[in-house]
Amino acid sequence: ALITDKEGFYKNTEIRPSFSGGEKSLENFFEKNIEYPSEATDNGVEGTVNMNFAVDEKGKVYAPKITSDNIGYGIEKESLRVFAKMPTWTPGKIKGKNVKTRYTLPIKFQLY
C-alpha cells in the first residue's frame, strides 16, 4: 500500500528524490556555498545539521526543518541560508509518477 501522511507526502518512494548529479554534486554544492560562521570558527565548533525538507512533484525543495540538536554559533542559520540557494531536484517517483516526499539531509560542518 502506498502510504501518505496527512499532508499528502509519501513515506516511501520507489525512486528517491535526488540532486542533479547525485550525492557527490550535492556535497560539492554545500562545500562551495557554506561560509563557515566566524563565531563557530572562533570557538572551534563543528557538527552535523540534519535538515528535513519537502520535495514536490516538480522537484521544488521547500519547508526546511532542522531535526538535529541545536549546535548554535550561526551554524543552523548558515544551513538554512545555503538551503535557500539550492536548485530544483529530480522528484521522487512511485510507479513512474512524480510524487511529493520528504528528504533528510545531513549537512556537515567541519573545520580543516
Secondary structure, 3 states (H helix, E strand, C coil): CCCECCCCCECCCCECCECCCHHHHHHHHHHHHCCCCHHHHHCCCCEEEEEEEEECCCCCEEEEEECCCCCCCCHHHHHHHHHCCCCCCECEEECCEEECEEEEEEEEECCC
